[in-house]
Amino acid sequence: LSKHGNFVLTIWPDHCLLGSKGHNVSPIIEAALAEWELKHSKSVSYIIKGNNSLTEHYSAIKAEVLVASDKNTDTNLKFVNELKKHRSILVCGQASSHCVNFTVRDIVDNWGPFNDLAKISILQDAMSPVTGFEEAERKFFRDMNAKGLTMSKSTSIKLK
């Protein structure tokens, strides 16, 4: 990880385990997603990550170290290309210092030159950093703002 300029490997306590409270979408976001699904007669797509214990998987787009025998660790271009079709993308979740940070960076890195990054809105008040990694969050916000993503608050978003 540190070879790629990322964090030193951390052995995290169990968290966000499938089926646990930490894996769930927060109730207020879940309610907004359910409202959107009803209004548009469509389903929200969820991406499962971290299914290979041989690599760290901060990003939902690709693992930190690719495992040749596991295509799920490689870049999920299908998902990135699906995102490009939408007029607006709202980003929230945990943690802004790690998983959200690296997911968005991977999206941006694979976005391509002719797509408008401003349609990606980082909802700064709908995420928080891992304690002790506040500077990583600040750098993420600075970097994404410099690349042209929209920095926003959840209270300013109007769902259509």
N, C-alpha and C positions, 0 to 999 in steps of 0.2 A: 504494500500500500504506500509506504513512504517513498519507494522508488518512483511512483507515479505522482508524487507531490501531494499525496493525501495524508490522512492521519496515520499515526503509528497504530498498529493493530491493537485493538482493545478487546479484551474478553468481557463482553457485556453480560449482565445478569439476564436470565430469561425475561423476555418482554415481547409484546406483540405476537404472542403465540396464537396460531390459528385456533379459534374457538374461545379465546380468552377475552376479557374486557379490554385489554390493551390492543387487541386486533380490531376492535369494533370502530365504526365511524361514530363520531360524537353525535349525541342526540339532535342538536340543533342543525348540524349539517345533514344528517340522515333525513330529518323532516323536510329540509329544502330540496333534497334530491328526490324524495318521494313525491313532493308537490310537482316538481319538474316532470317526473315520469308520468304522472296522471295527466298533466296539461298537454304533454306532447305525445302520449301513447307510445313511448319508447322506454327502453331499459338503460339504466346506468351501467357502464362497463367497469369492472373491477379487475385490477392486475394483481396477481399474487407473485410475491418475490421471496427470495431467501430460501429456496427449496434445495439448495446444494450446500452441504456442510463443508465442502472443500474450499469455499471462497466466501468473502464478505460480499454482501449484496445491498449496499446503501441505496443505490439507485433502482427504481422500478424499470429502468430501460435496459440496463446491463449490469453484470457482476463486475466487481473491482478487478478480479483476475479471472479471465475466461477459462473454462474447463472444456477442453476439446471434445470430450465425450458427452457433453450436455449442452444441447442447443439453447436451452433456457437461460444459460449464462451469457449468451451472445446478445448483441444489440437488437432490441425489439423494434425494428424499423416499421413493421406492420402497424404497431400502435402509434408511433410518431407520425406516420403518413395518415393515419385516421384522424389524429388531432388536427392536422393541417386543413382538413375539410371543414372545420367548424369556424364560425365567425368570431367566437369568443371562448377563451379557455380560462377558467378560474382555478388558481392553485392555492390549496390550503393543506394542512396536515402536520404531522410531527416527524421529525424535528427539523426546524429550519437550518440547523447547523449541520445536519447529516443527510437524512433520507430525502427530504424535500430539496435541499441544496443540490445533491448529486443527481437526482431525477431531473430537475429543471436544467441543470448544466448539460446533461446528456441529450435532452430534448433540443436545446439550443444548438449544440454541436452537430446535430443531425437534421436541423431544420431546413437547410438549403438557402441559397442566396435570394430566391424570389418569393419568399413568404414573409409576411408582416409579423414580426415579433411583438409588436405593440398589442396584438390581440390576446397575448398571454398576460393575464393580470395576476400578480403576486399579492395575495391578501395577507398583508403583513400582520394584521391583528388576529389571524386565524391559524397561527403557528407560533412556536417558541423554540428556542435552542435547548440543547442538553446543557444542564448546569456546568459551567466552566468552559463552555465553547461559544460564549456570546460574541467574541470577535469573529468567529467563523460565520455566524449569522450576519453580522454587519458587513463583512466582505461579500457574502452572497448577495445581499441587497444592493450594495454598491455596484458589483459586477453586472448584475442583471439590469439595473437601471441604466448603466453605461451602454449595454447592448440594445437598449430600446424597449425592454419589456415594461409593462405598465405596473407601477407600484401603487397599490390601492389598499383600502380598508373594506372589510366586509359590509360595513354599514352604508357604503356608497354604491353598492351593487344593487341593481334592479333586475330581477329575473324577468325575462319576456316569455 
